[in-house]
């Protein structure tokens, strides 16, 4: 199971393995306060894509398409997430204020499709 949680929300035992999936550290959050397995900077969208998207919901569909293409061409950063999800619960930690249109939401969809293919 893959779930999402903002970096500003408290960690819980029910989170399972927690991974920060942002290229930039969340503003105002102390490094030791997130209780992370790892900070996976390279699984986040490229700087160019992140800046282009700029959290604009009108660009959401195109952002997902471009981000998925980045993920498909570079599987190494997200493979640890798949492995962890096969072992148990995984929480993707993100910092965006928009809980519906952010890279963690897109990444969760991408990973769940990969998990579904493996299970089928």
C-alpha angles and dihedrals in degrees: 000000000000120000136174132232134173116243088236093061120087119262117247134194088243089065093079113193109006122207127182106223100188129107090217126050112251111265114253096009120123115233093236096048101073100068093218133178087207146336105239101195094164094059089063121091116278116269091251093052093045092051092045092051094045089180091289108157089206088066094047099108093047091043090055092049093050094042093049089052090053090049094048092052093048112037098160096085095051100039092086088056092054091048091050092047090053089055097047147298118350128191120202107210118208138168105215118123090216105080094190104044110045139106094260091058090050092044091051090054091047093050094045089054089051091049090049092053091050093049095048 
